[in-house]
Amino acid sequence: MHTKDFLLILIIVIAAAILWLGFAFLSPAENAAAVISVDSKQAIKLDLQKDGIYEIKGMLYPCTVEIKNGRIRMESSQCPDKICEHTGFISHSGQSIVCLPNRVIIELQKQEGLQLDAVLQ
């Protein structure tokens, strides 16, 4: 393999990785919902397309959740380490924010029934 061939292959691989990262991480999740659980019990399900600030009653103290531009974050919590706040915004199905001392979990899931996979005739 010549040096020019290797450079061409390397450029194509890097370009493909940049495109994949751009689509995977920069585009907001469509039809996603945030399922918020307290002590392993579903407390509320929120649509990410509706911006707002919500108060969630945790096991030890309340916490505040913000939805903005199809993303969600733990805006404030009284937990000692604040890891849940430092997680920042999440926007893709499968991502989660956990406030362990307060037993609050925010999980993003695709909403069922909002998108067609196929049409049969």
Secondary structure, 3 states (H helix, E strand, C coil): CCHHHHHHHHHHHHHHHHHHHHHHHHCCCCCEEEEEEECCEEEEEEECCCCEEEEEECCCCEEEEEEECCEEEEEECCCCCCHHHHCCCECCCCCEEEECCCCEEEEEEECCCCCCCCCCC
